[in-house]
Amino acid sequence: MRSVSNRTRVGLLAAFTAFSALLSTGSATAATQLNGDWAPFDRCPVDAPAMLAADGVNTIAACIASSSATGSITLGKSVVSTGHTDLQLGVVQRADGTASLVAPPEGALTADPAEIPGGLLGLMCPSGIPLVSGICRQLTDNNLNRVTATIEPAGAPRDFNMSAAFSTGEPILTIPVRIHLKNPFLGDKCYIGTRN
């Protein structure tokens, strides 16, 4: 009878060891990068209290992600090509058809900086006259003239409209943004727009 008790202890010890190993790898895998179909959702706020509170019956939590390799933004009369932009947020849909949006801590929108054509001086160099073009490029292609613009979130996303995803010409949501301009003469706190 005693041997059964020892086997039970050994079995419980083995099970506890395996369970401990499983728990220790669980926290390591939480920090791993998502791959495949899940890769676009790497910033989704799945740990936000509103997302965790969704019960799957009365409230349903989902993630939205949209990524663009390039695009453009119009600043005054200048059209500026943008770099990579990434939009991610959580949506908590309620049974009554209303929804609330949950942004990640770093904001729903992230974007690579874009270089403003002509820089601080706003010069557009002609291409037909080599001497003038060379002088113009020396003026525009230096760090003191170079201006970059980065789109940053300026508030929480709002006005979510799921039905707009199935049509054209309607926004799915509104994201307030501001544009951070960077240049040695402008300093670090030059923005178009505010957080208000």
Rosetta blueprint (number, residue, H / E / L):
1 M L
2 R H
3 S H
4 V H
5 S H
6 N H
7 R H
8 T H
9 R H
10 V H
11 G H
12 L H
13 L H
14 A H
15 A H
16 F H
17 T H
18 A H
19 F H
20 S H
21 A H
22 L H
23 L H
24 S H
25 T H
26 G H
27 S H
28 A H
29 T H
30 A H
31 A L
32 T L
33 Q L
34 L L
35 N L
36 G H
37 D H
38 W H
39 A H
40 P H
41 F H
42 D L
43 R L
44 C L
45 P L
46 V L
47 D L
48 A L
49 P H
50 A H
51 M H
52 L H
53 A H
54 A L
55 D L
56 G L
57 V L
58 N L
59 T E
60 I E
61 A E
62 A E
63 C E
64 I E
65 A E
66 S E
67 S E
68 S E
69 A L
70 T L
71 G E
72 S E
73 I E
74 T E
75 L E
76 G L
77 K L
78 S E
79 V E
80 V E
81 S E
82 T E
83 G L
84 H L
85 T E
86 D E
87 L E
88 Q E
89 L E
90 G E
91 V E
92 V E
93 Q E
94 R E
95 A L
96 D L
97 G L
98 T L
99 A E
100 S E
101 L E
102 V E
103 A L
104 P L
105 P L
106 E L
107 G L
108 A L
109 L E
110 T E
111 A E
112 D L
113 P L
114 A E
115 E E
116 I L
117 P L
118 G L
119 G L
120 L L
121 L L
122 G L
123 L L
124 M L
125 C L
126 P L
127 S L
128 G L
129 I L
130 P H
131 L H
132 V H
133 S H
134 G H
135 I H
136 C H
137 R H
138 Q H
139 L H
140 T H
141 D L
142 N L
143 N L
144 L L
145 N L
146 R L
147 V L
148 T E
149 A E
150 T E
151 I E
152 E E
153 P E
154 A L
155 G L
156 A L
157 P L
158 R E
159 D L
160 F L
161 N L
162 M H
163 S H
164 A H
165 A H
166 F H
167 S L
168 T L
169 G L
170 E L
171 P L
172 I L
173 L L
174 T E
175 I L
176 P L
177 V E
178 R E
179 I E
180 H E
181 L E
182 K E
183 N E
184 P L
185 F L
186 L L
187 G E
188 D E
189 K E
190 C E
191 Y E
192 I E
193 G L
194 T L
195 R L
196 N L
